[in-house]
């Protein structure tokens, strides 16, 4: 499930492309924040956000969800555990935990 908060008008993201984005993930069992990239210490000389290659590595839900987004968009996704960290869980996250991801996709690079 997903909800469009803001629809951007840039190009759509594709696997293997370099992207710049921020996100907040929330444990849907406890409603507690799991990871918040907005609060990471950043270099003030660099643009905000995480630089990453889409899909390298990334939970399955983020891979498919971000390919739906255009640059400039902000979406909220609700991922069942099998689209998140599944049976293995993750650091501080129990197995089979569904997650909410609020993702803001700033830019897509074509290099």
VONUSE-867193 format. One line per field, with one value per residue: residue number from 1; z, x, y of N, C-alpha, C, O, CB in turn; residue in one letter. Coordinates in pm, 1 decimal, padded with zeros to 6 digits. Glycine has a CB too. Example, Ala and Ser with C-alpha at 12.3 -4.5 7.8 and 13.67 -1.06 7.14 Angstrom:
<sites>
num = [1 2]
n_c3 = [00780.0 00708.0]
n_c1 = [01319.0 01285.0]
n_c2 = [-00569.0 -00225.0]
ca_c3 = [00780.0 00714.0]
ca_c1 = [01230.0 01367.0]
ca_c2 = [-00450.0 -00106.0]
c_c3 = [00780.0 00787.0]
c_c1 = [01320.0 01290.0]
c_c2 = [-00330.0 00003.0]
o_c3 = [00846.5 00803.9]
o_c1 = [01423.6 01340.9]
o_c2 = [-00331.9 00113.8]
cb_c3 = [00904.6 00572.5]
cb_c1 = [01130.8 01408.4]
cb_c2 = [-00447.3 -00059.8]
residu = [a s]
</sites>
This chain:
<sites>
num = [1 2 3 4 5 6 7 8 9 10 11 12 13 14 15 16 17 18 19 20 21 22 23 24 25 26 27 28 29 30 31 32 33 34 35 36 37 38 39 40 41 42 43 44 45 46 47 48 49 50 51 52 53 54 55 56 57 58 59 60 61 62 63 64 65 66 67 68 69 70 71 72 73 74 75 76 77 78 79 80 81 82 83 84 85 86 87 88 89 90 91 92 93 94 95 96 97 98 99 100 101 102 103 104 105 106 107 108 109 110 111]
n_c3 = [00000.0 -00062.7 -00039.3 -00202.6 -00117.8 -00218.7 -00556.6 -00777.3 -01073.8 -01213.7 -01378.0 -01371.8 -01133.2 -01185.9 -01145.9 -01063.4 -01116.0 -00992.7 -00708.9 -00505.7 -00188.7 00101.3 00399.2 00637.3 00851.7 01012.8 01271.8 01243.8 01434.6 01685.0 01643.9 01655.7 01555.8 01333.4 01153.2 01060.9 00811.2 00778.5 01011.1 01023.7 01053.1 00836.6 00564.3 00542.5 00302.8 00104.2 -00095.1 00061.2 00181.2 00102.4 -00100.9 -00331.1 -00504.6 -00670.5 -00548.3 -00450.7 -00181.0 -00087.9 00075.4 -00050.3 -00077.2 -00086.3 -00321.7 -00523.8 -00467.8 -00494.0 -00764.3 -00864.5 -00824.0 -00918.9 -00962.4 -00716.3 -00576.9 -00291.0 -00103.4 00095.6 00208.5 00292.8 00408.7 00410.4 00618.3 00451.6 00242.6 00365.0 00610.7 00658.4 00774.4 00902.3 01031.6 01150.3 01266.6 01582.3 01512.6 01526.5 01382.0 01107.0 01101.5 01001.7 00812.1 00790.6 00544.9 00479.2 00205.6 00039.9 -00268.6 -00411.1 -00636.1 -00950.5 -01111.6 -01426.2 -01487.3]
n_c1 = [00083.0 00036.5 00070.8 00044.5 00211.9 00329.3 00346.9 00605.6 00755.6 00969.6 01194.5 01121.3 01250.5 01490.2 01607.1 01949.9 02019.0 02174.2 02061.0 01920.3 01794.7 01574.8 01450.8 01209.6 01161.6 00920.4 00832.8 00560.2 00434.7 00498.0 00480.4 00703.0 00978.6 01217.8 01444.5 01581.1 01670.2 01683.8 01782.7 02046.4 02392.6 02516.5 02726.0 02774.1 02841.8 02741.1 02456.6 02133.8 02030.2 02057.6 02295.3 02270.6 02272.5 01996.7 01852.0 02077.7 02251.4 01908.9 01594.4 01329.3 01075.1 01140.9 01292.1 01098.8 00899.3 01029.4 01077.0 00836.0 00819.6 00857.2 01124.7 01137.4 00917.1 00720.1 00637.1 00438.5 00486.3 00357.3 00486.2 00459.3 00609.0 00756.6 00832.2 01004.8 01230.4 01179.8 01185.5 01431.5 01459.9 01614.5 01888.2 01794.0 01530.0 01257.7 01197.6 00966.0 00841.9 00624.2 00666.1 00649.5 00737.2 00835.3 00922.2 01127.5 01210.2 01465.2 01638.2 01743.7 02007.1 02165.1 02403.4]
n_c2 = [-00118.1 00229.5 00589.7 00895.3 01179.6 01406.9 01476.5 01455.2 01605.2 01516.7 01277.5 00919.0 00687.7 00422.9 00086.1 00052.9 00314.1 00612.9 00779.8 01045.6 01083.9 01100.9 00941.4 00816.7 00553.1 00347.6 00128.0 -00071.6 -00229.0 -00122.9 00145.9 00305.8 00505.8 00376.5 00413.3 00724.8 00920.9 01192.4 01298.1 01231.8 01312.5 01549.5 01660.9 01998.2 02118.3 01964.8 01856.4 01794.1 01471.0 01116.8 00963.7 00707.7 00391.8 00279.7 -00004.0 -00131.8 -00225.9 -00289.5 -00295.7 -00507.8 -00376.7 -00102.1 -00098.3 -00161.2 00030.3 00282.5 00287.9 00359.9 00624.3 00968.7 01202.1 01453.7 01377.5 01272.7 01000.4 00775.3 00453.1 00131.8 -00149.5 -00499.7 -00752.1 -00930.2 -00767.5 -00607.6 -00661.3 -00924.8 -01268.3 -01268.6 -01027.3 -00722.2 -00518.1 -00441.7 -00471.7 -00681.4 -01014.1 -01051.6 -00797.8 -00546.0 -00244.6 00113.3 00341.8 00663.5 00833.5 01063.2 01161.3 01322.7 01361.5 01219.1 01060.1 01031.6 00900.3]
ca_c3 = [00000.0 -00062.7 -00049.7 -00260.7 -00038.7 -00316.6 -00684.3 -00849.8 -01219.4 -01273.9 -01435.8 -01281.1 -01094.6 -01235.0 -01080.9 -01112.6 -01124.7 -00870.5 -00664.5 -00380.3 -00120.4 00246.3 00440.2 00777.0 00862.3 01140.7 01305.5 01252.6 01556.2 01801.9 01597.3 01689.0 01444.5 01323.2 01095.4 01008.8 00741.8 00791.9 01132.3 01012.6 01039.4 00694.6 00526.9 00502.4 00166.2 00011.6 -00092.4 00159.7 00136.5 00086.0 -00239.0 -00331.3 -00629.8 -00645.0 -00545.9 -00424.3 -00144.4 -00045.8 00098.3 -00171.6 -00085.2 -00132.4 -00463.3 -00611.8 -00441.4 -00548.3 -00910.3 -00895.8 -00791.9 -01002.2 -00885.5 -00659.1 -00511.5 -00153.8 -00088.4 00215.0 00174.0 00402.3 00361.4 00494.8 00657.2 00341.6 00158.6 00449.7 00651.9 00660.5 00888.0 00973.2 01103.7 01129.1 01390.8 01663.7 01456.2 01533.4 01259.5 01062.1 01136.9 00891.3 00827.2 00712.8 00494.1 00414.0 00120.2 -00040.6 -00375.3 -00454.9 -00766.4 -01018.5 -01195.9 -01543.3 -01524.6]
ca_c1 = [00000.0 00112.3 -00003.5 00124.1 00208.0 00361.6 00386.0 00707.2 00741.3 01095.8 01191.7 01102.0 01372.8 01505.7 01713.9 02084.1 02047.5 02212.7 01951.8 01940.3 01665.7 01568.2 01337.5 01184.3 01091.7 00851.8 00788.3 00414.3 00387.3 00517.0 00467.1 00826.5 01069.9 01328.1 01556.4 01543.7 01787.7 01684.6 01855.9 02189.0 02485.3 02548.8 02826.7 02700.3 02877.7 02677.4 02310.5 02073.7 01987.1 02146.1 02328.9 02267.4 02229.9 01867.5 01853.7 02212.8 02141.9 01790.0 01485.0 01247.3 00971.0 01200.2 01328.6 00981.5 00831.0 01100.4 01063.6 00706.5 00829.4 00928.4 01206.4 01056.3 00800.6 00724.0 00536.1 00439.5 00464.3 00332.6 00544.4 00451.5 00744.8 00829.1 00886.0 01098.5 01344.2 01135.4 01203.2 01557.4 01459.6 01732.5 01944.6 01693.9 01396.7 01225.3 01151.5 00826.7 00791.0 00584.2 00723.8 00602.1 00847.8 00805.1 01040.0 01131.4 01308.2 01506.8 01703.3 01786.7 02123.6 02169.5 02540.8]
ca_c2 = [00000.0 00354.1 00714.2 01003.4 01302.8 01511.4 01416.6 01530.0 01603.3 01472.5 01142.3 00805.3 00617.4 00286.3 00008.5 00078.9 00458.0 00683.7 00866.1 01119.3 01077.2 01087.9 00857.3 00783.8 00425.4 00330.3 -00006.9 -00064.2 -00296.2 -00036.0 00284.2 00377.7 00531.3 00280.9 00487.5 00856.3 00974.2 01338.8 01336.1 01194.7 01425.1 01566.8 01759.0 02119.0 02157.3 01870.6 01865.1 01705.3 01339.5 01001.7 00925.2 00561.6 00328.9 00216.0 -00150.1 -00183.6 -00314.5 -00216.5 -00390.0 -00521.9 -00274.7 00024.1 -00114.5 -00149.9 00156.3 00398.4 00287.5 00422.2 00766.5 01065.2 01295.9 01560.5 01317.8 01222.9 00896.3 00690.9 00312.6 00038.2 -00274.1 -00618.4 -00795.3 -00993.6 -00660.6 -00532.4 -00743.7 -01063.7 -01358.4 -01245.3 -00900.2 -00639.4 -00466.2 -00374.7 -00490.6 -00824.3 -01079.3 -01037.9 -00666.1 -00458.4 -00110.5 00227.8 00423.3 00789.5 00853.8 01185.1 01141.5 01455.1 01371.7 01097.6 01090.7 00943.1 00863.3]
c_c3 = [00000.0 -00074.1 -00105.7 -00174.5 -00131.0 -00443.9 -00754.1 -00999.4 -01289.2 -01331.1 -01328.8 -01254.4 -01150.7 -01158.3 -01145.9 -01126.7 -00988.3 -00835.4 -00536.2 -00314.5 00031.1 00279.4 00591.8 00776.3 01004.5 01154.3 01324.7 01371.5 01675.5 01771.9 01637.4 01565.0 01449.7 01269.8 01040.5 00944.2 00751.4 00910.3 01129.5 00997.9 00894.2 00677.2 00478.7 00360.5 00060.3 00014.5 00007.9 00097.1 00126.1 -00063.0 -00238.9 -00471.1 -00599.0 -00659.4 -00497.9 -00285.9 -00088.1 -00022.7 -00025.3 -00185.5 -00134.4 -00280.0 -00553.5 -00591.5 -00504.8 -00700.7 -00956.1 -00888.5 -00900.4 -00910.8 -00840.6 -00582.6 -00365.4 -00138.8 00051.0 00169.4 00301.8 00353.2 00459.0 00520.0 00541.6 00241.0 00236.6 00484.3 00677.6 00789.8 00966.5 01057.0 01069.1 01264.4 01469.0 01614.1 01456.2 01396.7 01233.3 01100.0 01011.8 00918.5 00741.6 00672.6 00431.0 00337.7 00039.2 -00140.8 -00435.6 -00600.6 -00817.0 -01113.3 -01307.8 -01582.7 -01502.8]
c_c1 = [00087.3 00018.5 00091.8 00103.8 00230.7 00407.4 00486.1 00685.0 00871.3 01083.2 01165.8 01236.8 01371.1 01617.7 01847.3 02118.3 02089.9 02101.1 01992.6 01803.6 01683.9 01448.5 01328.4 01110.7 01037.3 00808.0 00636.7 00356.9 00391.3 00490.6 00587.5 00913.1 01184.3 01453.3 01503.0 01666.8 01795.2 01770.0 02003.4 02273.6 02530.3 02659.6 02752.6 02732.5 02812.1 02525.8 02253.2 02037.1 02099.1 02170.6 02341.2 02231.4 02102.6 01878.5 01983.1 02264.7 02027.5 01679.7 01394.5 01139.8 01023.1 01237.0 01208.3 00910.5 00898.8 01096.7 00929.1 00715.6 00901.6 01015.0 01118.2 00935.2 00828.1 00606.8 00548.3 00403.5 00442.4 00375.9 00516.8 00593.4 00822.6 00881.9 00983.5 01215.8 01306.6 01161.2 01331.1 01554.2 01584.5 01778.1 01839.3 01551.7 01364.7 01187.2 01003.9 00762.9 00750.7 00634.7 00649.7 00726.2 00791.3 00931.4 01023.5 01245.1 01343.1 01550.2 01742.3 01898.9 02130.5 02310.7 02571.0]
c_c2 = [00124.3 00472.7 00819.2 01127.7 01422.5 01442.2 01507.0 01521.2 01566.2 01332.8 01036.3 00738.5 00475.2 00217.1 00039.9 00225.9 00511.7 00780.9 00938.7 01129.8 01081.5 01000.5 00849.1 00650.9 00410.3 00185.0 -00000.3 -00141.0 -00201.2 00111.0 00370.5 00390.9 00431.1 00350.0 00619.1 00917.5 01126.4 01383.4 01295.5 01319.7 01432.6 01669.7 01884.0 02166.7 02068.6 01890.9 01765.5 01572.1 01238.1 00981.4 00772.9 00513.1 00250.9 00064.9 -00210.9 -00149.5 -00231.2 -00319.3 -00394.0 -00414.6 -00141.3 00015.6 -00093.7 -00016.7 00275.7 00402.5 00343.6 00574.4 00845.6 01150.5 01412.4 01509.5 01284.1 01126.9 00835.1 00550.0 00232.1 -00098.7 -00387.7 -00668.8 -00856.8 -00891.9 -00572.4 -00624.0 -00889.1 -01137.9 -01331.3 -01118.3 -00820.4 -00588.1 -00387.1 -00389.4 -00639.9 -00882.4 -01049.9 -00903.9 -00588.4 -00316.8 -00008.8 00306.3 00549.3 00827.7 00981.4 01170.1 01277.1 01458.2 01233.6 01136.8 00988.9 00903.0 00719.0]
o_c3 = [00055.1 -00113.0 -00061.4 -00159.9 -00122.8 -00439.9 -00786.3 -01046.7 -01410.8 -01332.8 -01209.9 -01340.8 -01162.3 -01111.7 -01268.1 -01147.4 -00883.7 -00920.9 -00467.6 -00375.3 00081.9 00199.0 00663.7 00708.6 01101.8 01061.0 01414.0 01406.5 01757.2 01863.8 01651.3 01481.4 01555.9 01334.6 00981.7 01014.0 00733.9 00909.9 01224.5 00938.4 00836.9 00763.9 00382.9 00304.1 -00059.4 00114.8 00037.1 -00023.7 00139.2 -00142.2 -00156.8 -00547.4 -00510.6 -00766.4 -00503.8 -00274.5 -00046.2 -00094.0 -00097.2 -00296.2 -00214.7 -00355.2 -00649.4 -00688.8 -00563.3 -00760.0 -01074.6 -00940.8 -00964.8 -00793.7 -00916.7 -00528.7 -00323.0 -00158.6 00115.1 00100.6 00405.7 00266.7 00577.8 00449.1 00533.5 00160.8 00183.2 00395.7 00714.7 00898.8 01084.1 01145.7 00969.9 01365.8 01427.2 01668.0 01393.0 01306.1 01326.4 01127.4 00924.0 01033.7 00635.8 00756.8 00339.8 00398.3 -00022.1 -00102.8 -00502.9 -00678.5 -00738.7 -01186.7 -01285.3 -01699.8 -01529.8]
o_c1 = [00197.4 -00097.5 00206.1 -00008.6 00161.8 00497.2 00455.3 00605.6 00882.8 00974.2 01186.0 01324.3 01265.0 01711.5 01857.0 02234.7 02047.3 02052.5 02086.6 01708.1 01795.2 01356.3 01425.8 01008.9 01098.9 00753.4 00589.6 00240.7 00299.2 00479.6 00575.9 00920.4 01240.5 01557.9 01394.9 01758.1 01902.8 01823.7 02076.8 02231.7 02576.5 02683.3 02675.7 02658.1 02825.8 02471.8 02316.2 02015.9 02217.4 02076.4 02413.2 02167.0 02101.9 01909.7 01997.9 02323.1 02046.8 01672.6 01384.0 01116.1 00958.0 01215.9 01215.1 00865.4 00832.3 01111.6 00911.0 00629.3 00994.2 00981.8 01035.6 00858.3 00942.7 00491.5 00653.2 00303.5 00501.7 00311.2 00546.8 00686.7 00944.0 00968.8 01037.8 01293.0 01392.5 01159.3 01339.9 01638.1 01651.8 01712.8 01799.7 01460.9 01436.1 01149.0 00926.9 00643.0 00834.3 00644.6 00595.4 00811.5 00708.9 01035.9 00919.4 01362.2 01260.7 01507.2 01770.3 01887.4 02104.0 02335.9 02682.5]
o_c2 = [00124.9 00459.0 00830.3 01175.7 01524.1 01358.0 01621.8 01440.0 01582.2 01275.5 01060.8 00733.7 00413.7 00281.8 00051.9 00260.1 00462.6 00855.1 00898.5 01178.1 01067.3 00986.5 00871.3 00636.6 00453.7 00126.2 00070.2 -00120.3 -00199.1 00192.1 00492.2 00300.9 00404.2 00345.8 00624.6 00961.5 01183.6 01494.1 01322.9 01419.0 01333.9 01753.7 01876.1 02247.0 02094.1 01937.4 01663.8 01561.9 01269.7 00982.0 00715.9 00585.2 00165.3 00012.7 -00333.0 -00041.7 -00117.1 -00419.5 -00294.7 -00366.2 -00074.4 00110.7 -00016.9 00043.8 00361.2 00509.4 00371.7 00644.9 00796.2 01169.1 01462.6 01589.1 01269.2 01165.2 00842.1 00529.6 00261.1 -00157.7 -00375.3 -00630.9 -00837.6 -00926.0 -00475.7 -00660.7 -00969.1 -01080.7 -01366.5 -01102.1 -00848.5 -00612.8 -00278.3 -00326.0 -00717.9 -00808.2 -01026.2 -00897.8 -00566.6 -00274.5 -00040.5 00334.6 00542.3 00851.4 01004.7 01166.7 01338.9 01543.3 01142.8 01234.9 00870.8 00874.4 00674.5]
cb_c3 = [00120.2 -00177.1 00089.4 -00410.6 00075.2 -00262.3 -00774.7 -00814.6 -01268.8 -01171.3 -01507.8 -01340.8 -00940.3 -01387.3 -01088.7 -01242.7 -01176.7 -00887.9 -00642.0 -00404.6 -00161.0 00316.6 00380.5 00851.2 00825.8 01152.2 01435.1 01125.6 01585.5 01854.9 01652.9 01801.7 01448.8 01232.2 00983.2 01121.8 00595.3 00808.1 01252.6 00892.0 01135.7 00615.3 00416.1 00599.5 00149.5 00048.2 -00232.8 00221.8 00005.5 00151.1 -00290.5 -00226.2 -00690.2 -00740.6 -00680.1 -00526.5 -00041.7 -00152.4 00225.2 -00172.8 00048.8 -00048.6 -00488.0 -00586.6 -00294.9 -00501.0 -00963.9 -00799.4 -00659.6 -01085.7 -00969.8 -00767.4 -00585.7 -00047.6 -00198.7 00326.0 00093.0 00447.7 00340.5 00428.7 00770.8 00271.0 00101.8 00580.6 00776.0 00551.6 00840.2 00874.6 01256.1 01030.7 01361.3 01672.5 01311.7 01632.0 01268.1 01119.8 01217.0 00872.6 00790.0 00794.9 00391.4 00517.7 00026.0 00049.0 -00484.8 -00368.2 -00758.5 -01095.2 -01112.9 -01660.3 -01448.4]
cb_c1 = [-00094.4 00214.3 -00062.9 00083.8 00314.8 00472.3 00262.4 00845.8 00693.6 01208.5 01324.2 01000.6 01388.3 01534.7 01684.9 02101.8 01923.7 02349.6 01822.0 02004.9 01590.2 01557.8 01350.4 01101.4 01186.2 00729.6 00861.4 00353.2 00472.4 00657.5 00338.6 00904.2 01124.0 01289.3 01628.3 01486.8 01786.0 01541.3 01789.7 02212.9 02608.2 02423.9 02924.2 02729.8 03028.3 02713.7 02251.7 01950.5 01920.5 02085.0 02463.9 02166.1 02342.7 01760.4 01824.6 02308.4 02188.3 01747.0 01403.5 01181.8 00906.6 01324.9 01388.7 00883.7 00820.5 01244.4 01080.7 00597.6 00900.6 00829.2 01328.1 01011.0 00757.5 00717.2 00551.3 00339.1 00584.6 00180.8 00694.5 00363.0 00736.8 00739.4 00772.0 01027.9 01406.5 01200.0 01203.2 01671.8 01451.1 01703.1 02067.2 01726.3 01387.3 01111.3 01174.1 00744.0 00895.9 00429.2 00872.4 00499.2 00933.9 00761.3 01061.8 01150.2 01253.8 01618.6 01827.1 01667.8 02256.0 02102.8 02638.6]
cb_c2 = [-00000.1 00355.6 00758.1 01030.6 01299.6 01610.4 01392.3 01479.3 01738.2 01476.6 01112.3 00702.6 00614.6 00285.0 -00143.5 00012.9 00535.5 00758.6 00783.7 01262.9 00949.8 01227.7 00716.1 00896.9 00306.4 00426.1 -00062.4 -00116.7 -00421.5 -00051.6 00345.7 00305.4 00676.8 00162.5 00404.6 00949.4 00931.8 01391.7 01274.2 01099.2 01410.2 01609.5 01702.7 02230.3 02152.9 01723.3 01839.5 01769.8 01351.4 00872.7 00995.5 00507.5 00234.9 00270.6 -00201.6 -00130.4 -00421.4 -00108.4 -00350.5 -00657.2 -00256.6 00059.4 -00253.5 -00265.8 00178.1 00397.7 00146.1 00371.4 00784.8 01154.0 01347.1 01652.8 01192.4 01340.5 00787.1 00743.9 00255.6 00038.5 -00257.9 -00729.5 -00895.9 -01093.2 -00575.4 -00479.2 -00685.9 -01136.2 -01500.7 -01237.9 -00923.5 -00521.5 -00377.7 -00232.3 -00431.1 -00846.8 -01230.6 -01150.0 -00587.9 -00459.1 -00111.6 00317.8 00344.0 00901.8 00732.6 01313.4 01044.2 01504.3 01462.7 01028.1 01090.5 01009.9 00944.4]
residu = [x x x x x x x x x x x x x x x x x x x x x x x x x x x x x x x x x x x x x x x x x x x x x x x x x x x x x x x x x x x x x x x x x x x x x x x x x x x x x x x x x x x x x x x x x x x x x x x x x x x x x x x x x x x x x x x]
</sites>
